[in-house]
């Protein structure tokens, strides 16, 4: 059986959210050959590949499936095979129509209320304004005509993190991740710096988790004597995602934006305190593992102007609940 799965683009968080879906799909169709394709790129091909290397057989990136009427008249040269099943993970109509031009027997798409899909929503499951991982399992439920209620955890392969400096004592280990995929999803770094100082003054161990794009924050963190466990001096100890996820297990929680590091922690089973501005907290926070702070609930529209006073009050409640 040949299966083609389409996603527009996968950054780290997007890819992590799909791992349980892909693993379960392979379990349902164990003899299948799965091809995963994106209009742009996918982290499942590189950073996240250890999780799906036994699940996905082929990757096709930059596939020219676009939201363009002109593309409807172009031949999809990258897709020479006939697929028994195509699964569309997005809902833009023109992309769905472009995807459907690829040779297939069965086609799943929730676009336009299943208007282009071989499968219909006979189970009356939700496909709007829900946690994204739940949406993917609803897709699997429709394919099987049987609701899958429980979403399993992903298995995280062990990776040695002894090169990272972690304090071993009875205090809470609190991580702070000030980055995100775009500036519009980042609360001001200096606010996190102040939060970190206050938490340390309260007796907690505080660590700053910085990715390659946050390297410019290193010196400031060092100047305030904060540990950046993924770094040794000016060099990353390891750029493997598994390194960060194994480090995450040594933390009690993470304070963060809506970014990839937050997802690493949530899928490692660590609770996050995550601030949201432009994105939907219902879709992009893992249930049971994330306490969300939506700025619009407090009358704010710009993440940069959200006051530290409100943040501290909500964070204090989150920290107290961790101790209970």
N, C-alpha and C positions, 0 to 999 in steps of 0.2 A: 504493500500500500504506500503510495506517495502522497505526502501532505505538504502543502505550502502555507506558511504563516507569514502574514504581512503586518509590519509595524512601520510607522513613518520615520521614527528616529528614537534611539535609545541612549540616553546618558546613564550614569551609574544607577540612579534611583529607579529609572524606567526599567532597566534591565533586571534589577533585583526583584522588582514587583512581579516579573514574569517567570521567575525560576520555578516556583511551586506549580504554576500552570503548565509549564513545559514538561516538568518531571511527571506530573499526573497524566498528561496527554500521552506520553510514551508508555506509561503503565497501562492505559486504556487500549492503546494500539502498539503492543510490544514489538511487532514485526515491521512496523512502519519505517520508512525513510523520510525524515523530516528536513525540509529546506526552510530556512528562515531568511526573509528578505526585507530590506528597508529602503526607503527613498533616499535617506541619508546614510547614517552609520549605526552600528550597534555595539555596545560594550560586551554583549554576550559572545562576541567573536574573539575578544582579547582579554580584558580585565576579569570578566565573569566566566570565562570559558571553563575553568575547573568545575563549575557547577553543572554545566550542560554538555560537556564533551562526549558523554555517553548517550545523549538525548538528541542533539542536532547533528545531522549528517553533513549538511552543506549550508553555507552562507552566501547570499547574494546582496551586496550593498550597492548603493547608488544606482537603483534600478530604473530610474526614469518614470516611475509611477507618480504622477503629479496631479495637482488640482487644476488642471488646464483642459479646456475643451479641445484645443489643438492636439493634445496628446491622445485623445480618443481615436484619432485617425492614424496614429503611428503604430507600427508593428512593435511588439515587445520582444526584441531580439535576444534578450538575456534568458528568456524562458522557452526552451525548446521542448521540454517534457510535457506530458499530459499528467495532470494531478487528479488523484481520486477525491481529494478534499482540499479546498482552499479556505483558510480561516482569516478573515479580515478583522484586525484588532482596533481599527479606528473608524470614524463615522463621517468623514468628509465625502459627500456624494460623488464628486468627480473622481476622487481617488478610488473609491469603490468601483465605479464604472470602468475605470482604466484597469483595475485589478481583475475584474470579471472577464476581460477580453482574453486572459490567459486560458489555455485549454484545460478543462476540468470536467469532472462528473458531478460533484457536489460543491456547493458554495455557501459558507456561513458569513453573514454580515448583519449586524444590528442597525446599520445605517438606514435612516428614514423608516424606522419602525419595521425592520425586516423586509422592506419592499423588494430588495434584490436577492434575498436569501432563499436557498433551497429549504432551509429549516425555519420554522416559525416559533414564536414564543408561546408554545402550548402550555408551558408550566407557569406562565404569568410571573416571570422573575423580573426583578428590577435591572435596568440597564442605563439609568440616568442618575446622576448625583449620588453615587455610592462609592465606597472605597474600591479602588481600582483592582486590587487583587480579588475581591469578591466578584467584581464584574467578570474577570477571566474565568472564575470557577462557575459562574452562571453560564458562560459559553459552553464549558464542558458538560454542564448539566443538560443543556438543550441538545447537545450532540448525542448524549446517552438517553435522553428522555427520562432522566431520573435526577432529582435534585441532590447535589453534593453540598451538605450543610457545613461540614468542618473543613477548614483550610489547614493542611499540615505545615509543620515548620520545615525549613530547608536544613539539610545537614551541612555543617561547616567543617571542612577538612582541617586538621590541626596543622599549625605552623609555629615554629619556635619564635618567641618574642623576647627571649632573655637579653637581647642586645638593647632593649628599650629600658629606660629608667622608670620604674614604678615603685612608689613607696609602700612598704608592707607594714601597716599598723591598723588599729581599730577604727580610725577615722573614715568618713565617707570619701571615696575616690570619685570626684566629679569632673567630667570632661566638658570642654567648651569647644564647639566647632563654629567659628565665625564666618565660614565661607558658604557659598551656594553657586549654582550654575550661572546665575546672572546677578548683576549688581542690584537689580530691582527687588531681589529676594533676600538681600542682606541688610540686617540691622547694623547700625554703626559699630565698627570694631572697638572704638574707645568705650562704648557702653559695655561691651563684653569684658573689656579690661577692668572697668570699675566693678562690675559684678564679680569677676574673678577675685579681685582684692578683698571685697567684702566677705565672700564665701571663705576665703583663706583666713581672714580675721576671726571668722566664726569657728575656726578649728578644722575645716575640711581640707583635704588634699585636692588641689586644682591643677588640671592639665589642659593645655591647648592643643587641639588636633588640627593641624594645618596641612592641607594638600599642597601640591606643587604651585598652584596659582595663588596661594596665600603665603608664599615664602617671604614676601616683603614685610610680613608681620613678625618674623622671627626675632629680629633685633629688639623690637619693642617688648616682646614677651620675655626675652632673656634679660633685658634691662630691669624688669620687674620681678626677676627670679622665678619665672614660671617655667615648668617643665613642658617641653614639646616632645612627647615620647616617640614620635615617628622620625625624629631628626637627631643627628649627632653633629653638633656644630652647624655648618651650612649645608650639610648633605643629608638626604633622606636615607634612613637605615634600609628601608625596602619600599618599593613602590607597588608591591603586591597588595591587592585588596584583601587577601586572606590575612596578611600581617595586621592590617588595621582591625579586621573583624575579630581576630584572636586577642588583640589588645583591648578591644571593646569589652570582652568578657571580664576584664580586670577592673572595669569601672562599675560604679553603682548607678550612674545615670549620665545623660548627656544633655547639655544646654545648647540649643542650635537654631539655625534657620531651616527653612524647607530646602534642604540640599542633600547631596549624595551621602555624606558622612552620617547624617541622621538615619538614612535607610540602612546603612551598614550596621549601626548600633541596634536598630529595631529588629532586624533580621538575625542579629546575634543574641536576641532575647533581652536587651537592655532598654530600659525605659528612657524616653526623651521628653524634654520640655521644649516644644517647637513653636516658634513664632511665625505667623502667616500674615502676609499682606495682600499680594495679588493672586495667590493660588487658593484653591478650595481645600480647606482642612478636612472635609469629610472624605475627599478622594485621596489625599496624599498624606495621611497619617495612619499608621498601622494600628488597628483596634487592639486595645489591651496593652500596647507598648508605647503610646504617645499621648502626653497631655498637651493639648493645643491651646495657643493663645492667638485668637483672630482679632486683629486690630480694629476691624470694622465694627465689632461688638462694643467697642468703646468710643465709637464715633470718629475714628481716624481712617484716612484713605492712603496716606503715604507712610511707608515703613520707617523712613528716615526721621519722621517727626514724632514717632511714638515715644512717649516719655518713660524714662527709666523708673520713675516712681511707681507707676502702675505695674510695670514689668516685675519689679522687686516684690510687690505685694503678692502677685500671682505665683511667682517663683517660690516665695517663702512657704506658701501653702503646699506646693508640690514637694519641696524638700521635707517638710514635716511629715507628709504622708509616706515618704520613703522610709522614715524611721519607725513607723508604726508596725 
